[in-house]
Amino acid sequence: MCGRYESAINYEELDEIFSKYIGKLHIDYDIDEVLKEEDIAPTDRVRVIIKENGEYKLKVMKWAIKSKIPDPKKQAAGKRGDDAMMPKDFFNNRIETIKTSNVWKEMYQNNRCLFPMTAFYEWPKIPGTKPIQKRISMKDHRIFFAGGIFTDKDLIEQQGASIITTEPNEFVRSYHNRMPLLFSADEAKAFMELPPEGVSTVCKPLDDSFKMQIETAQIIKPEKVVEPKPESKTTGTKKTTKSKKPPQDNIEYDLFGS
């Protein structure tokens, strides 16, 4: 499973809308760090908003939290406890289980965060056709937020964040059976500030009153630099070979599916 989203926002634009609806946003990362704006993928370094010591801070961390899950092969070999576990990057967490999970419950209660977005991507499955990457956005809200959780130290002592997923609303249901937990700017404040016992009231599919739109994604792929091969010193007749076509990308990206 893979996930992708877009965050084509500069700080001034984000700060303006955040300050209007939520509060002052403080930069807490190296602004010279180059971050992807489109086709952002799990384990990429991304911008997330956290609340620390009463202040909202814009930080950069890995989109994934490394944790442990049971390894069937190790279990079959008779191993138990930590010896029967293997590491895994979690970049999505289901709202249905995060509230009670021993691993994630504390983060959900105390370490909630926001992922600023301008769109997310899906690959709708149509029988008999190759999935095409689609861009989904809000019609009347260029900037919106996905609710998530974060940790300062995961399994490998790194900062990481994961997006919370929920059942789809009416619009997204046509394309997938899951969607990120989305908020407009004015609703994101409740997700960040409600106490643990009350935050579940806003953790639900995006209301159908928000207009959404879908279009074919226009991702500009960076050109690959091909180093010229050194000239051969061998003399004589050169054997020509038919050049191979580059492999086609047949990977199906399944966003927010777990």
Contacts in CASP RR format, 6 or more apart in sequence:
PFRMAT RR
TARGET T0000
AUTHOR 0000-0000-0000
METHOD contacts of the structure
MODEL  1
MCGRYESAINYEELDEIFSKYIGKLHIDYDIDEVLKEEDIAPTDRVRVII
KENGEYKLKVMKWAIKSKIPDPKKQAAGKRGDDAMMPKDFFNNRIETIKT
SNVWKEMYQNNRCLFPMTAFYEWPKIPGTKPIQKRISMKDHRIFFAGGIF
TDKDLIEQQGASIITTEPNEFVRSYHNRMPLLFSADEAKAFMELPPEGVS
TVCKPLDDSFKMQIETAQIIKPEKVVEPKPESKTTGTKKTTKSKKPPQDN
IEYDLFGS
1 92 0 8 1.000
1 254 0 8 1.000
1 257 0 8 1.000
1 258 0 8 1.000
2 41 0 8 1.000
2 42 0 8 1.000
2 251 0 8 1.000
2 253 0 8 1.000
2 254 0 8 1.000
2 255 0 8 1.000
3 41 0 8 1.000
3 42 0 8 1.000
3 91 0 8 1.000
3 92 0 8 1.000
3 121 0 8 1.000
3 253 0 8 1.000
3 254 0 8 1.000
3 255 0 8 1.000
3 256 0 8 1.000
4 39 0 8 1.000
4 40 0 8 1.000
4 41 0 8 1.000
4 120 0 8 1.000
4 121 0 8 1.000
4 133 0 8 1.000
4 253 0 8 1.000
4 255 0 8 1.000
5 40 0 8 1.000
5 115 0 8 1.000
5 117 0 8 1.000
5 119 0 8 1.000
5 120 0 8 1.000
5 121 0 8 1.000
5 146 0 8 1.000
5 180 0 8 1.000
5 255 0 8 1.000
6 37 0 8 1.000
6 38 0 8 1.000
6 39 0 8 1.000
6 40 0 8 1.000
6 117 0 8 1.000
6 118 0 8 1.000
6 119 0 8 1.000
6 120 0 8 1.000
6 121 0 8 1.000
6 135 0 8 1.000
6 137 0 8 1.000
7 35 0 8 1.000
7 37 0 8 1.000
7 40 0 8 1.000
7 46 0 8 1.000
7 47 0 8 1.000
7 115 0 8 1.000
7 116 0 8 1.000
7 117 0 8 1.000
7 118 0 8 1.000
8 37 0 8 1.000
8 38 0 8 1.000
8 118 0 8 1.000
8 119 0 8 1.000
9 37 0 8 1.000
9 116 0 8 1.000
9 118 0 8 1.000
9 143 0 8 1.000
11 27 0 8 1.000
11 31 0 8 1.000
11 58 0 8 1.000
13 143 0 8 1.000
14 25 0 8 1.000
14 58 0 8 1.000
14 116 0 8 1.000
14 143 0 8 1.000
15 24 0 8 1.000
15 25 0 8 1.000
17 143 0 8 1.000
17 185 0 8 1.000
18 24 0 8 1.000
18 25 0 8 1.000
18 49 0 8 1.000
18 56 0 8 1.000
18 185 0 8 1.000
19 25 0 8 1.000
20 185 0 8 1.000
21 185 0 8 1.000
21 186 0 8 1.000
21 188 0 8 1.000
21 189 0 8 1.000
22 56 0 8 1.000
22 185 0 8 1.000
22 188 0 8 1.000
22 189 0 8 1.000
22 192 0 8 1.000
23 56 0 8 1.000
23 189 0 8 1.000
24 55 0 8 1.000
24 56 0 8 1.000
25 49 0 8 1.000
25 56 0 8 1.000
25 57 0 8 1.000
25 58 0 8 1.000
26 55 0 8 1.000
26 56 0 8 1.000
26 57 0 8 1.000
26 58 0 8 1.000
27 57 0 8 1.000
27 58 0 8 1.000
28 57 0 8 1.000
28 58 0 8 1.000
28 59 0 8 1.000
29 47 0 8 1.000
29 58 0 8 1.000
29 59 0 8 1.000
29 60 0 8 1.000
30 60 0 8 1.000
33 45 0 8 1.000
33 60 0 8 1.000
35 44 0 8 1.000
35 45 0 8 1.000
35 46 0 8 1.000
35 47 0 8 1.000
35 60 0 8 1.000
36 44 0 8 1.000
36 46 0 8 1.000
38 219 0 8 1.000
38 220 0 8 1.000
39 121 0 8 1.000
39 217 0 8 1.000
39 219 0 8 1.000
40 46 0 8 1.000
40 63 0 8 1.000
41 63 0 8 1.000
42 63 0 8 1.000
42 64 0 8 1.000
42 89 0 8 1.000
42 91 0 8 1.000
43 62 0 8 1.000
43 63 0 8 1.000
43 64 0 8 1.000
43 89 0 8 1.000
43 91 0 8 1.000
44 62 0 8 1.000
44 63 0 8 1.000
45 60 0 8 1.000
45 61 0 8 1.000
45 62 0 8 1.000
45 63 0 8 1.000
46 60 0 8 1.000
46 61 0 8 1.000
46 62 0 8 1.000
46 63 0 8 1.000
46 115 0 8 1.000
46 161 0 8 1.000
47 58 0 8 1.000
47 59 0 8 1.000
47 60 0 8 1.000
47 115 0 8 1.000
47 116 0 8 1.000
48 58 0 8 1.000
48 59 0 8 1.000
48 60 0 8 1.000
48 61 0 8 1.000
48 113 0 8 1.000
48 114 0 8 1.000
48 115 0 8 1.000
48 148 0 8 1.000
48 150 0 8 1.000
48 161 0 8 1.000
49 56 0 8 1.000
49 57 0 8 1.000
49 58 0 8 1.000
49 59 0 8 1.000
49 113 0 8 1.000
49 114 0 8 1.000
49 115 0 8 1.000
49 116 0 8 1.000
49 145 0 8 1.000
49 192 0 8 1.000
50 56 0 8 1.000
50 57 0 8 1.000
50 59 0 8 1.000
50 111 0 8 1.000
50 113 0 8 1.000
50 150 0 8 1.000
51 57 0 8 1.000
51 112 0 8 1.000
51 192 0 8 1.000
51 193 0 8 1.000
56 192 0 8 1.000
59 159 0 8 1.000
61 150 0 8 1.000
61 158 0 8 1.000
61 159 0 8 1.000
61 160 0 8 1.000
61 161 0 8 1.000
62 158 0 8 1.000
62 159 0 8 1.000
62 160 0 8 1.000
62 161 0 8 1.000
63 91 0 8 1.000
63 115 0 8 1.000
63 160 0 8 1.000
63 161 0 8 1.000
63 162 0 8 1.000
63 163 0 8 1.000
64 89 0 8 1.000
64 90 0 8 1.000
64 91 0 8 1.000
64 160 0 8 1.000
64 161 0 8 1.000
64 162 0 8 1.000
65 89 0 8 1.000
65 90 0 8 1.000
65 91 0 8 1.000
65 107 0 8 1.000
65 149 0 8 1.000
65 150 0 8 1.000
65 151 0 8 1.000
65 154 0 8 1.000
65 160 0 8 1.000
65 161 0 8 1.000
65 162 0 8 1.000
66 87 0 8 1.000
66 88 0 8 1.000
66 89 0 8 1.000
66 90 0 8 1.000
66 154 0 8 1.000
66 155 0 8 1.000
66 156 0 8 1.000
66 158 0 8 1.000
67 87 0 8 1.000
67 88 0 8 1.000
67 90 0 8 1.000
67 103 0 8 1.000
67 154 0 8 1.000
67 155 0 8 1.000
68 82 0 8 1.000
68 85 0 8 1.000
68 86 0 8 1.000
68 87 0 8 1.000
68 88 0 8 1.000
68 155 0 8 1.000
69 85 0 8 1.000
69 86 0 8 1.000
69 88 0 8 1.000
70 84 0 8 1.000
70 85 0 8 1.000
70 86 0 8 1.000
71 79 0 8 1.000
71 84 0 8 1.000
71 85 0 8 1.000
71 86 0 8 1.000
74 83 0 8 1.000
74 84 0 8 1.000
74 85 0 8 1.000
74 86 0 8 1.000
75 84 0 8 1.000
78 84 0 8 1.000
87 155 0 8 1.000
87 156 0 8 1.000
90 162 0 8 1.000
91 162 0 8 1.000
91 163 0 8 1.000
92 162 0 8 1.000
92 163 0 8 1.000
92 164 0 8 1.000
92 165 0 8 1.000
92 178 0 8 1.000
92 256 0 8 1.000
92 257 0 8 1.000
92 258 0 8 1.000
93 104 0 8 1.000
93 148 0 8 1.000
93 149 0 8 1.000
93 162 0 8 1.000
93 163 0 8 1.000
93 164 0 8 1.000
93 165 0 8 1.000
94 164 0 8 1.000
94 165 0 8 1.000
94 166 0 8 1.000
94 178 0 8 1.000
94 258 0 8 1.000
95 164 0 8 1.000
95 165 0 8 1.000
95 166 0 8 1.000
95 181 0 8 1.000
95 203 0 8 1.000
96 166 0 8 1.000
97 104 0 8 1.000
98 104 0 8 1.000
98 105 0 8 1.000
98 108 0 8 1.000
98 149 0 8 1.000
98 164 0 8 1.000
99 105 0 8 1.000
99 108 0 8 1.000
99 200 0 8 1.000
104 149 0 8 1.000
107 149 0 8 1.000
107 150 0 8 1.000
107 151 0 8 1.000
108 149 0 8 1.000
108 164 0 8 1.000
108 196 0 8 1.000
108 199 0 8 1.000
109 196 0 8 1.000
110 196 0 8 1.000
111 149 0 8 1.000
111 150 0 8 1.000
111 151 0 8 1.000
112 147 0 8 1.000
112 148 0 8 1.000
112 149 0 8 1.000
112 150 0 8 1.000
112 191 0 8 1.000
112 192 0 8 1.000
112 199 0 8 1.000
113 147 0 8 1.000
113 148 0 8 1.000
113 149 0 8 1.000
113 150 0 8 1.000
113 161 0 8 1.000
114 145 0 8 1.000
114 146 0 8 1.000
114 147 0 8 1.000
114 148 0 8 1.000
114 183 0 8 1.000
114 188 0 8 1.000
114 191 0 8 1.000
114 192 0 8 1.000
115 145 0 8 1.000
115 146 0 8 1.000
115 147 0 8 1.000
115 148 0 8 1.000
115 161 0 8 1.000
115 163 0 8 1.000
115 180 0 8 1.000
116 143 0 8 1.000
116 145 0 8 1.000
117 143 0 8 1.000
117 144 0 8 1.000
117 145 0 8 1.000
117 146 0 8 1.000
117 180 0 8 1.000
117 182 0 8 1.000
118 137 0 8 1.000
118 142 0 8 1.000
118 143 0 8 1.000
118 144 0 8 1.000
119 135 0 8 1.000
119 136 0 8 1.000
119 137 0 8 1.000
120 135 0 8 1.000
120 136 0 8 1.000
120 137 0 8 1.000
120 146 0 8 1.000
120 180 0 8 1.000
120 255 0 8 1.000
120 256 0 8 1.000
121 133 0 8 1.000
121 134 0 8 1.000
121 135 0 8 1.000
121 136 0 8 1.000
121 217 0 8 1.000
121 253 0 8 1.000
121 255 0 8 1.000
122 133 0 8 1.000
122 134 0 8 1.000
122 136 0 8 1.000
122 172 0 8 1.000
122 175 0 8 1.000
122 176 0 8 1.000
122 214 0 8 1.000
122 255 0 8 1.000
123 131 0 8 1.000
123 132 0 8 1.000
123 133 0 8 1.000
123 134 0 8 1.000
123 252 0 8 1.000
123 253 0 8 1.000
123 254 0 8 1.000
123 255 0 8 1.000
124 131 0 8 1.000
124 132 0 8 1.000
124 134 0 8 1.000
124 174 0 8 1.000
124 175 0 8 1.000
124 176 0 8 1.000
125 131 0 8 1.000
125 252 0 8 1.000
130 250 0 8 1.000
131 252 0 8 1.000
131 253 0 8 1.000
132 216 0 8 1.000
133 216 0 8 1.000
133 217 0 8 1.000
133 219 0 8 1.000
133 253 0 8 1.000
134 175 0 8 1.000
134 214 0 8 1.000
134 215 0 8 1.000
134 216 0 8 1.000
134 217 0 8 1.000
135 214 0 8 1.000
135 215 0 8 1.000
135 216 0 8 1.000
135 217 0 8 1.000
135 218 0 8 1.000
136 172 0 8 1.000
136 175 0 8 1.000
136 212 0 8 1.000
136 213 0 8 1.000
136 214 0 8 1.000
137 212 0 8 1.000
137 213 0 8 1.000
138 144 0 8 1.000
138 182 0 8 1.000
138 184 0 8 1.000
138 210 0 8 1.000
138 211 0 8 1.000
138 212 0 8 1.000
138 213 0 8 1.000
139 210 0 8 1.000
139 211 0 8 1.000
139 212 0 8 1.000
139 213 0 8 1.000
140 210 0 8 1.000
140 211 0 8 1.000
141 184 0 8 1.000
141 185 0 8 1.000
141 210 0 8 1.000
143 185 0 8 1.000
144 182 0 8 1.000
144 183 0 8 1.000
144 184 0 8 1.000
144 185 0 8 1.000
145 182 0 8 1.000
145 183 0 8 1.000
145 184 0 8 1.000
145 185 0 8 1.000
145 188 0 8 1.000
146 163 0 8 1.000
146 164 0 8 1.000
146 180 0 8 1.000
146 181 0 8 1.000
146 182 0 8 1.000
146 183 0 8 1.000
147 163 0 8 1.000
147 164 0 8 1.000
147 180 0 8 1.000
147 181 0 8 1.000
147 182 0 8 1.000
147 183 0 8 1.000
147 188 0 8 1.000
147 191 0 8 1.000
148 161 0 8 1.000
148 162 0 8 1.000
148 163 0 8 1.000
148 164 0 8 1.000
148 181 0 8 1.000
149 161 0 8 1.000
149 162 0 8 1.000
149 164 0 8 1.000
150 159 0 8 1.000
150 160 0 8 1.000
150 161 0 8 1.000
150 162 0 8 1.000
151 159 0 8 1.000
151 160 0 8 1.000
151 161 0 8 1.000
152 159 0 8 1.000
153 159 0 8 1.000
154 160 0 8 1.000
163 180 0 8 1.000
163 181 0 8 1.000
163 256 0 8 1.000
164 180 0 8 1.000
164 181 0 8 1.000
164 203 0 8 1.000
165 178 0 8 1.000
165 179 0 8 1.000
165 180 0 8 1.000
165 181 0 8 1.000
165 256 0 8 1.000
165 257 0 8 1.000
165 258 0 8 1.000
166 178 0 8 1.000
166 179 0 8 1.000
166 180 0 8 1.000
166 181 0 8 1.000
166 203 0 8 1.000
166 204 0 8 1.000
166 205 0 8 1.000
167 177 0 8 1.000
167 178 0 8 1.000
167 179 0 8 1.000
167 205 0 8 1.000
168 175 0 8 1.000
168 176 0 8 1.000
168 177 0 8 1.000
168 178 0 8 1.000
168 179 0 8 1.000
168 205 0 8 1.000
169 179 0 8 1.000
169 205 0 8 1.000
169 206 0 8 1.000
169 207 0 8 1.000
169 208 0 8 1.000
169 212 0 8 1.000
170 208 0 8 1.000
171 208 0 8 1.000
171 212 0 8 1.000
172 179 0 8 1.000
172 205 0 8 1.000
172 206 0 8 1.000
172 212 0 8 1.000
175 214 0 8 1.000
176 254 0 8 1.000
176 255 0 8 1.000
176 256 0 8 1.000
176 257 0 8 1.000
177 257 0 8 1.000
178 256 0 8 1.000
178 257 0 8 1.000
178 258 0 8 1.000
179 205 0 8 1.000
179 206 0 8 1.000
179 256 0 8 1.000
180 256 0 8 1.000
181 191 0 8 1.000
181 203 0 8 1.000
182 206 0 8 1.000
183 191 0 8 1.000
183 202 0 8 1.000
183 206 0 8 1.000
184 210 0 8 1.000
187 202 0 8 1.000
190 199 0 8 1.000
190 202 0 8 1.000
191 199 0 8 1.000
191 202 0 8 1.000
191 203 0 8 1.000
194 201 0 8 1.000
194 202 0 8 1.000
206 212 0 8 1.000
232 238 0 8 1.000
END
